[in-house]
Amino acid sequence: MLRVVVRGETYFACEICGLIYETAELASSCESWCRAHGSCNVEIASHAVGSIRRAGLRISGPRP
């Protein structure tokens, strides 16, 4: 799991798919699912607040 800080706010990202979550628990659940199944779980992914594109670790998501 990656810790991501954006504008002073801390988020957590799945190291497998790059989805970003507000809680470490959701990021951990996503990472476990991705590792075990080789895909994302729609229910877990629905809680994502953004994503990291691995090349250059660019962050995407809603803009304020």
HUZI-V931041 format. One record per residue. PSI is psi in whole degrees, 0 to 359 (* if undefined). OMEGA is omega in whole degrees, 0 to 359 (none if undefined). D_CENTER is the distance of its C-alpha to the mean C-alpha in whole Angstrom. Layout:
# HUZI-V931041
PSI;OMEGA;D_CENTER + PSI;OMEGA;D_CENTER
This chain:
# HUZI-V931041
140;178;8 + 144;173;8 + 128;183;9 + 128;178;9 + 122;180;12 + 122;180;13 + 40;177;17 + 353;179;17 + 138;180;14 + 131;177;12 + 172;182;8 + 137;184;6 + 144;173;3 + 127;180;4 + 345;182;7 + 306;185;9 + 343;177;7 + 5;178;5 + 142;183;3 + 136;182;2 + 159;178;5 + 339;181;9 + 150;177;10 + 328;181;9 + 316;179;11 + 318;179;8 + 320;179;6 + 318;178;9 + 318;179;10 + 313;181;8 + 318;178;9 + 316;180;12 + 311;181;12 + 317;181;11 + 319;184;14 + 326;189;16 + 348;180;16 + 23;180;15 + 174;177;13 + 148;174;11 + 124;184;12 + 320;181;13 + 315;179;13 + 314;183;10 + 335;181;8 + 344;179;11 + 358;182;9 + 144;179;6 + 359;180;8 + 191;179;7 + 158;177;6 + 128;171;7 + 124;188;10 + 318;180;11 + 109;180;15 + 1;181;15 + 50;176;12 + 139;181;12 + 133;175;10 + 156;180;11 + 186;182;11 + 142;178;14 + 144;180;16 + *;none;19
